[in-house]
Amino acid sequence: MSLLSPYLAAHGISVSWKHKTGNDGNDDTYATSTITVLWAHGAKVVRTAQGEELACQAVVKCEAAVEAGDVLTKDGRDWPVLGLVSASYDGSMRSVALGGSRSGVA
């Protein structure tokens, strides 16, 4: 449990999280699960934990290990994860930048 937990319980929304789990020798393999996030829309430029500047369409705060290359699905629209903006010292809270949404399933 992190400091974010009470906010997620009170104000969080459920989204689908598609994340890479490995490689079967030919293709990457993925798993999909449901996570709760705090979602903030708004186009802006953010700096990632690695110092890279990203133009993003939304920022999400969560407790899951979401990372660049993953996809979050909200209201039937896919949002690619562009990069990690910040993480707590123990990794229990993360902020990630999302690219523009597109319809369909990733």
Secondary structure, DSSP 8 states (H G I E B T S, - for coil): --TTHHHHHHH-EEEEEEEEEEE-SSSEEEEEEEEEEEEEEEEEEEE-TTS-EEEEEEEEEESS---TT-EEEETTEEEEEEEEEEE-TTSS-EEEEE---EES--
